[in-house]
Amino acid sequence: MLTLDDTSELDELYQEIILDHYKRPRNAYLLELKDVSGEGINPFCGDEVRLTLSIDNNGIINQVGFNGQGCAISQASNSILSELCKGKTIDQLNVMIGQFKSIMLGKTVTLEEEQGLGELQALFGVKRFPIRIKCALLAWATLQDALDNYQTSD
């Protein structure tokens, strides 16, 4: 059971993760040779993201790049996404996207599913601020659309 002090320390750690990804984004470039690409915009706040992914012959994501602009939440989410996608299959990404969306929309998932989302857990607190949920989900919705387009174009 978490105590109030534990919760405060956890919130602080998550805030540090978000700020670190915002200030030092991982994979903040677009891939020239890409198999999947997508663009997303949140018209309410102006957050934008462009994603590019490279998939190897075994169907595993081996490179991810993004660029965009927006608030710390959206840009940290982009950066975390770019790290979590590497080494995953499209099916694994679809599961991850569904789990993250469920959590952000207040649905129940198992502790194992939560822990499987790695640093993405840092964004779970955003669900307490409904207006910011779209900021956290923009990259993931863009990834979902891009993967859907990729799979239907085969």
Biotite code that builds the C-alpha atoms (Angstrom):
import biotite.structure as struc

atoms = struc.array([
    struc.Atom([0.000, 0.000, 0.000], chain_id="A", res_id=1, res_name="MET", atom_name="CA", element="C"),
    struc.Atom([1.375, 3.413, -0.970], chain_id="A", res_id=2, res_name="LEU", atom_name="CA", element="C"),
    struc.Atom([1.571, 6.046, 1.717], chain_id="A", res_id=3, res_name="THR", atom_name="CA", element="C"),
    struc.Atom([1.108, 9.756, 1.095], chain_id="A", res_id=4, res_name="LEU", atom_name="CA", element="C"),
    struc.Atom([4.898, 10.200, 1.122], chain_id="A", res_id=5, res_name="ASP", atom_name="CA", element="C"),
    struc.Atom([5.339, 7.381, -1.412], chain_id="A", res_id=6, res_name="ASP", atom_name="CA", element="C"),
    struc.Atom([2.722, 8.934, -3.693], chain_id="A", res_id=7, res_name="THR", atom_name="CA", element="C"),
    struc.Atom([4.408, 12.325, -3.475], chain_id="A", res_id=8, res_name="SER", atom_name="CA", element="C"),
    struc.Atom([7.795, 10.791, -4.323], chain_id="A", res_id=9, res_name="GLU", atom_name="CA", element="C"),
    struc.Atom([6.242, 8.892, -7.232], chain_id="A", res_id=10, res_name="LEU", atom_name="CA", element="C"),
    struc.Atom([4.617, 12.074, -8.575], chain_id="A", res_id=11, res_name="ASP", atom_name="CA", element="C"),
    struc.Atom([7.973, 13.841, -8.344], chain_id="A", res_id=12, res_name="GLU", atom_name="CA", element="C"),
    struc.Atom([9.738, 11.011, -10.182], chain_id="A", res_id=13, res_name="LEU", atom_name="CA", element="C"),
    struc.Atom([7.090, 11.038, -12.915], chain_id="A", res_id=14, res_name="TYR", atom_name="CA", element="C"),
    struc.Atom([7.375, 14.810, -13.245], chain_id="A", res_id=15, res_name="GLN", atom_name="CA", element="C"),
    struc.Atom([11.149, 14.422, -13.672], chain_id="A", res_id=16, res_name="GLU", atom_name="CA", element="C"),
    struc.Atom([10.651, 11.796, -16.397], chain_id="A", res_id=17, res_name="ILE", atom_name="CA", element="C"),
    struc.Atom([8.230, 14.048, -18.290], chain_id="A", res_id=18, res_name="ILE", atom_name="CA", element="C"),
    struc.Atom([10.553, 17.052, -18.048], chain_id="A", res_id=19, res_name="LEU", atom_name="CA", element="C"),
    struc.Atom([13.567, 14.971, -19.073], chain_id="A", res_id=20, res_name="ASP", atom_name="CA", element="C"),
    struc.Atom([11.801, 13.707, -22.211], chain_id="A", res_id=21, res_name="HIS", atom_name="CA", element="C"),
    struc.Atom([10.581, 17.230, -22.974], chain_id="A", res_id=22, res_name="TYR", atom_name="CA", element="C"),
    struc.Atom([13.984, 18.881, -22.556], chain_id="A", res_id=23, res_name="LYS", atom_name="CA", element="C"),
    struc.Atom([16.002, 16.024, -24.102], chain_id="A", res_id=24, res_name="ARG", atom_name="CA", element="C"),
    struc.Atom([13.654, 14.233, -26.493], chain_id="A", res_id=25, res_name="PRO", atom_name="CA", element="C"),
    struc.Atom([14.773, 10.873, -27.810], chain_id="A", res_id=26, res_name="ARG", atom_name="CA", element="C"),
    struc.Atom([14.682, 10.187, -31.553], chain_id="A", res_id=27, res_name="ASN", atom_name="CA", element="C"),
    struc.Atom([13.645, 13.761, -32.409], chain_id="A", res_id=28, res_name="ALA", atom_name="CA", element="C"),
    struc.Atom([14.244, 13.485, -36.148], chain_id="A", res_id=29, res_name="TYR", atom_name="CA", element="C"),
    struc.Atom([12.361, 12.078, -39.102], chain_id="A", res_id=30, res_name="LEU", atom_name="CA", element="C"),
    struc.Atom([13.631, 8.942, -40.818], chain_id="A", res_id=31, res_name="LEU", atom_name="CA", element="C"),
    struc.Atom([14.509, 9.291, -44.478], chain_id="A", res_id=32, res_name="GLU", atom_name="CA", element="C"),
    struc.Atom([13.861, 5.601, -45.166], chain_id="A", res_id=33, res_name="LEU", atom_name="CA", element="C"),
    struc.Atom([10.549, 4.819, -43.518], chain_id="A", res_id=34, res_name="LYS", atom_name="CA", element="C"),
    struc.Atom([7.864, 2.183, -43.823], chain_id="A", res_id=35, res_name="ASP", atom_name="CA", element="C"),
    struc.Atom([5.257, 3.962, -41.720], chain_id="A", res_id=36, res_name="VAL", atom_name="CA", element="C"),
    struc.Atom([4.547, 7.653, -41.284], chain_id="A", res_id=37, res_name="SER", atom_name="CA", element="C"),
    struc.Atom([1.802, 9.741, -39.818], chain_id="A", res_id=38, res_name="GLY", atom_name="CA", element="C"),
    struc.Atom([0.897, 13.261, -38.838], chain_id="A", res_id=39, res_name="GLU", atom_name="CA", element="C"),
    struc.Atom([-1.340, 14.415, -36.043], chain_id="A", res_id=40, res_name="GLY", atom_name="CA", element="C"),
    struc.Atom([-2.564, 17.752, -34.758], chain_id="A", res_id=41, res_name="ILE", atom_name="CA", element="C"),
    struc.Atom([-4.660, 18.788, -31.818], chain_id="A", res_id=42, res_name="ASN", atom_name="CA", element="C"),
    struc.Atom([-6.655, 21.734, -33.224], chain_id="A", res_id=43, res_name="PRO", atom_name="CA", element="C"),
    struc.Atom([-7.676, 22.872, -29.740], chain_id="A", res_id=44, res_name="PHE", atom_name="CA", element="C"),
    struc.Atom([-4.150, 23.650, -28.545], chain_id="A", res_id=45, res_name="CYS", atom_name="CA", element="C"),
    struc.Atom([-1.967, 23.426, -31.645], chain_id="A", res_id=46, res_name="GLY", atom_name="CA", element="C"),
    struc.Atom([0.129, 20.410, -30.589], chain_id="A", res_id=47, res_name="ASP", atom_name="CA", element="C"),
    struc.Atom([1.594, 18.679, -33.642], chain_id="A", res_id=48, res_name="GLU", atom_name="CA", element="C"),
    struc.Atom([3.503, 15.470, -34.282], chain_id="A", res_id=49, res_name="VAL", atom_name="CA", element="C"),
    struc.Atom([4.990, 13.736, -37.293], chain_id="A", res_id=50, res_name="ARG", atom_name="CA", element="C"),
    struc.Atom([6.066, 10.115, -36.825], chain_id="A", res_id=51, res_name="LEU", atom_name="CA", element="C"),
    struc.Atom([8.210, 7.859, -38.984], chain_id="A", res_id=52, res_name="THR", atom_name="CA", element="C"),
    struc.Atom([8.934, 4.177, -38.358], chain_id="A", res_id=53, res_name="LEU", atom_name="CA", element="C"),
    struc.Atom([11.120, 1.613, -40.048], chain_id="A", res_id=54, res_name="SER", atom_name="CA", element="C"),
    struc.Atom([10.083, -2.034, -39.904], chain_id="A", res_id=55, res_name="ILE", atom_name="CA", element="C"),
    struc.Atom([12.472, -4.924, -40.541], chain_id="A", res_id=56, res_name="ASP", atom_name="CA", element="C"),
    struc.Atom([11.702, -8.061, -42.564], chain_id="A", res_id=57, res_name="ASN", atom_name="CA", element="C"),
    struc.Atom([10.457, -9.833, -39.414], chain_id="A", res_id=58, res_name="ASN", atom_name="CA", element="C"),
    struc.Atom([7.825, -7.165, -38.787], chain_id="A", res_id=59, res_name="GLY", atom_name="CA", element="C"),
    struc.Atom([9.700, -5.573, -35.881], chain_id="A", res_id=60, res_name="ILE", atom_name="CA", element="C"),
    struc.Atom([10.031, -1.814, -35.492], chain_id="A", res_id=61, res_name="ILE", atom_name="CA", element="C"),
    struc.Atom([13.738, -1.075, -35.581], chain_id="A", res_id=62, res_name="ASN", atom_name="CA", element="C"),
    struc.Atom([13.791, 2.715, -35.887], chain_id="A", res_id=63, res_name="GLN", atom_name="CA", element="C"),
    struc.Atom([11.441, 5.488, -34.847], chain_id="A", res_id=64, res_name="VAL", atom_name="CA", element="C"),
    struc.Atom([11.694, 9.203, -35.401], chain_id="A", res_id=65, res_name="GLY", atom_name="CA", element="C"),
    struc.Atom([9.433, 12.133, -34.736], chain_id="A", res_id=66, res_name="PHE", atom_name="CA", element="C"),
    struc.Atom([9.261, 15.874, -34.798], chain_id="A", res_id=67, res_name="ASN", atom_name="CA", element="C"),
    struc.Atom([6.637, 18.243, -33.641], chain_id="A", res_id=68, res_name="GLY", atom_name="CA", element="C"),
    struc.Atom([5.773, 21.076, -31.393], chain_id="A", res_id=69, res_name="GLN", atom_name="CA", element="C"),
    struc.Atom([3.561, 21.541, -28.417], chain_id="A", res_id=70, res_name="GLY", atom_name="CA", element="C"),
    struc.Atom([3.346, 21.394, -24.669], chain_id="A", res_id=71, res_name="CYS", atom_name="CA", element="C"),
    struc.Atom([5.644, 19.394, -22.409], chain_id="A", res_id=72, res_name="ALA", atom_name="CA", element="C"),
    struc.Atom([3.057, 16.616, -22.076], chain_id="A", res_id=73, res_name="ILE", atom_name="CA", element="C"),
    struc.Atom([2.640, 16.065, -25.821], chain_id="A", res_id=74, res_name="SER", atom_name="CA", element="C"),
    struc.Atom([6.346, 16.278, -26.569], chain_id="A", res_id=75, res_name="GLN", atom_name="CA", element="C"),
    struc.Atom([7.285, 13.961, -23.687], chain_id="A", res_id=76, res_name="ALA", atom_name="CA", element="C"),
    struc.Atom([4.661, 11.516, -24.929], chain_id="A", res_id=77, res_name="SER", atom_name="CA", element="C"),
    struc.Atom([6.238, 11.646, -28.416], chain_id="A", res_id=78, res_name="ASN", atom_name="CA", element="C"),
    struc.Atom([9.672, 10.937, -26.981], chain_id="A", res_id=79, res_name="SER", atom_name="CA", element="C"),
    struc.Atom([8.482, 8.087, -24.761], chain_id="A", res_id=80, res_name="ILE", atom_name="CA", element="C"),
    struc.Atom([6.577, 6.576, -27.689], chain_id="A", res_id=81, res_name="LEU", atom_name="CA", element="C"),
    struc.Atom([9.710, 6.702, -29.833], chain_id="A", res_id=82, res_name="SER", atom_name="CA", element="C"),
    struc.Atom([11.589, 4.646, -27.261], chain_id="A", res_id=83, res_name="GLU", atom_name="CA", element="C"),
    struc.Atom([8.840, 2.150, -26.452], chain_id="A", res_id=84, res_name="LEU", atom_name="CA", element="C"),
    struc.Atom([8.141, 1.268, -30.095], chain_id="A", res_id=85, res_name="CYS", atom_name="CA", element="C"),
    struc.Atom([11.608, -0.062, -30.820], chain_id="A", res_id=86, res_name="LYS", atom_name="CA", element="C"),
    struc.Atom([11.780, -3.831, -30.876], chain_id="A", res_id=87, res_name="GLY", atom_name="CA", element="C"),
    struc.Atom([7.994, -4.265, -30.911], chain_id="A", res_id=88, res_name="LYS", atom_name="CA", element="C"),
    struc.Atom([5.756, -5.762, -33.567], chain_id="A", res_id=89, res_name="THR", atom_name="CA", element="C"),
    struc.Atom([2.713, -3.941, -34.924], chain_id="A", res_id=90, res_name="ILE", atom_name="CA", element="C"),
    struc.Atom([0.468, -6.270, -32.917], chain_id="A", res_id=91, res_name="ASP", atom_name="CA", element="C"),
    struc.Atom([2.374, -5.455, -29.722], chain_id="A", res_id=92, res_name="GLN", atom_name="CA", element="C"),
    struc.Atom([2.079, -1.741, -30.475], chain_id="A", res_id=93, res_name="LEU", atom_name="CA", element="C"),
    struc.Atom([-1.656, -2.058, -31.051], chain_id="A", res_id=94, res_name="ASN", atom_name="CA", element="C"),
    struc.Atom([-2.010, -3.670, -27.616], chain_id="A", res_id=95, res_name="VAL", atom_name="CA", element="C"),
    struc.Atom([0.135, -0.957, -26.014], chain_id="A", res_id=96, res_name="MET", atom_name="CA", element="C"),
    struc.Atom([-1.881, 1.798, -27.670], chain_id="A", res_id=97, res_name="ILE", atom_name="CA", element="C"),
    struc.Atom([-5.120, 0.244, -26.439], chain_id="A", res_id=98, res_name="GLY", atom_name="CA", element="C"),
    struc.Atom([-3.824, -0.120, -22.890], chain_id="A", res_id=99, res_name="GLN", atom_name="CA", element="C"),
    struc.Atom([-2.572, 3.471, -22.725], chain_id="A", res_id=100, res_name="PHE", atom_name="CA", element="C"),
    struc.Atom([-5.836, 4.844, -24.146], chain_id="A", res_id=101, res_name="LYS", atom_name="CA", element="C"),
    struc.Atom([-7.820, 2.777, -21.649], chain_id="A", res_id=102, res_name="SER", atom_name="CA", element="C"),
    struc.Atom([-5.781, 4.083, -18.735], chain_id="A", res_id=103, res_name="ILE", atom_name="CA", element="C"),
    struc.Atom([-6.044, 7.680, -19.897], chain_id="A", res_id=104, res_name="MET", atom_name="CA", element="C"),
    struc.Atom([-9.816, 7.318, -20.266], chain_id="A", res_id=105, res_name="LEU", atom_name="CA", element="C"),
    struc.Atom([-10.119, 5.957, -16.713], chain_id="A", res_id=106, res_name="GLY", atom_name="CA", element="C"),
    struc.Atom([-10.717, 2.311, -17.548], chain_id="A", res_id=107, res_name="LYS", atom_name="CA", element="C"),
    struc.Atom([-9.253, -0.437, -15.399], chain_id="A", res_id=108, res_name="THR", atom_name="CA", element="C"),
    struc.Atom([-6.252, -2.431, -16.546], chain_id="A", res_id=109, res_name="VAL", atom_name="CA", element="C"),
    struc.Atom([-4.148, -4.919, -14.635], chain_id="A", res_id=110, res_name="THR", atom_name="CA", element="C"),
    struc.Atom([-1.049, -3.922, -12.699], chain_id="A", res_id=111, res_name="LEU", atom_name="CA", element="C"),
    struc.Atom([0.977, -6.095, -15.104], chain_id="A", res_id=112, res_name="GLU", atom_name="CA", element="C"),
    struc.Atom([-0.413, -4.159, -18.089], chain_id="A", res_id=113, res_name="GLU", atom_name="CA", element="C"),
    struc.Atom([0.424, -0.840, -16.406], chain_id="A", res_id=114, res_name="GLU", atom_name="CA", element="C"),
    struc.Atom([3.961, -1.938, -15.618], chain_id="A", res_id=115, res_name="GLN", atom_name="CA", element="C"),
    struc.Atom([4.429, -3.177, -19.186], chain_id="A", res_id=116, res_name="GLY", atom_name="CA", element="C"),
    struc.Atom([4.111, 0.426, -20.364], chain_id="A", res_id=117, res_name="LEU", atom_name="CA", element="C"),
    struc.Atom([7.444, 1.448, -18.823], chain_id="A", res_id=118, res_name="GLY", atom_name="CA", element="C"),
    struc.Atom([8.128, 5.189, -18.704], chain_id="A", res_id=119, res_name="GLU", atom_name="CA", element="C"),
    struc.Atom([4.698, 5.815, -20.174], chain_id="A", res_id=120, res_name="LEU", atom_name="CA", element="C"),
    struc.Atom([3.455, 5.388, -16.596], chain_id="A", res_id=121, res_name="GLN", atom_name="CA", element="C"),
    struc.Atom([4.800, 8.896, -15.971], chain_id="A", res_id=122, res_name="ALA", atom_name="CA", element="C"),
    struc.Atom([1.871, 10.237, -18.003], chain_id="A", res_id=123, res_name="LEU", atom_name="CA", element="C"),
    struc.Atom([-0.837, 8.379, -16.063], chain_id="A", res_id=124, res_name="PHE", atom_name="CA", element="C"),
    struc.Atom([-1.363, 11.373, -13.762], chain_id="A", res_id=125, res_name="GLY", atom_name="CA", element="C"),
    struc.Atom([-2.497, 13.441, -16.741], chain_id="A", res_id=126, res_name="VAL", atom_name="CA", element="C"),
    struc.Atom([-5.867, 11.671, -16.584], chain_id="A", res_id=127, res_name="LYS", atom_name="CA", element="C"),
    struc.Atom([-6.657, 13.856, -13.539], chain_id="A", res_id=128, res_name="ARG", atom_name="CA", element="C"),
    struc.Atom([-6.667, 16.829, -15.941], chain_id="A", res_id=129, res_name="PHE", atom_name="CA", element="C"),
    struc.Atom([-9.175, 15.984, -18.684], chain_id="A", res_id=130, res_name="PRO", atom_name="CA", element="C"),
    struc.Atom([-8.163, 18.905, -20.897], chain_id="A", res_id=131, res_name="ILE", atom_name="CA", element="C"),
    struc.Atom([-4.587, 17.490, -21.085], chain_id="A", res_id=132, res_name="ARG", atom_name="CA", element="C"),
    struc.Atom([-5.504, 13.906, -21.981], chain_id="A", res_id=133, res_name="ILE", atom_name="CA", element="C"),
    struc.Atom([-5.539, 14.729, -25.701], chain_id="A", res_id=134, res_name="LYS", atom_name="CA", element="C"),
    struc.Atom([-2.005, 16.130, -25.331], chain_id="A", res_id=135, res_name="CYS", atom_name="CA", element="C"),
    struc.Atom([-0.766, 12.806, -23.961], chain_id="A", res_id=136, res_name="ALA", atom_name="CA", element="C"),
    struc.Atom([-2.728, 10.752, -26.513], chain_id="A", res_id=137, res_name="LEU", atom_name="CA", element="C"),
    struc.Atom([-1.862, 12.716, -29.673], chain_id="A", res_id=138, res_name="LEU", atom_name="CA", element="C"),
    struc.Atom([1.283, 10.748, -30.535], chain_id="A", res_id=139, res_name="ALA", atom_name="CA", element="C"),
    struc.Atom([-0.451, 7.449, -29.780], chain_id="A", res_id=140, res_name="TRP", atom_name="CA", element="C"),
    struc.Atom([-3.524, 8.266, -31.867], chain_id="A", res_id=141, res_name="ALA", atom_name="CA", element="C"),
    struc.Atom([-1.198, 9.332, -34.687], chain_id="A", res_id=142, res_name="THR", atom_name="CA", element="C"),
    struc.Atom([0.718, 6.063, -34.373], chain_id="A", res_id=143, res_name="LEU", atom_name="CA", element="C"),
    struc.Atom([-2.540, 4.090, -34.450], chain_id="A", res_id=144, res_name="GLN", atom_name="CA", element="C"),
    struc.Atom([-3.710, 5.878, -37.610], chain_id="A", res_id=145, res_name="ASP", atom_name="CA", element="C"),
    struc.Atom([-0.320, 5.382, -39.280], chain_id="A", res_id=146, res_name="ALA", atom_name="CA", element="C"),
    struc.Atom([-0.257, 1.668, -38.429], chain_id="A", res_id=147, res_name="LEU", atom_name="CA", element="C"),
    struc.Atom([-3.840, 1.231, -39.638], chain_id="A", res_id=148, res_name="ASP", atom_name="CA", element="C"),
    struc.Atom([-2.944, 2.896, -42.955], chain_id="A", res_id=149, res_name="ASN", atom_name="CA", element="C"),
    struc.Atom([0.199, 0.753, -43.267], chain_id="A", res_id=150, res_name="TYR", atom_name="CA", element="C"),
    struc.Atom([-1.693, -2.474, -42.639], chain_id="A", res_id=151, res_name="GLN", atom_name="CA", element="C"),
    struc.Atom([-4.492, -1.663, -45.092], chain_id="A", res_id=152, res_name="THR", atom_name="CA", element="C"),
    struc.Atom([-2.025, -0.689, -47.828], chain_id="A", res_id=153, res_name="SER", atom_name="CA", element="C"),
    struc.Atom([-0.387, -4.151, -47.891], chain_id="A", res_id=154, res_name="ASP", atom_name="CA", element="C"),
])
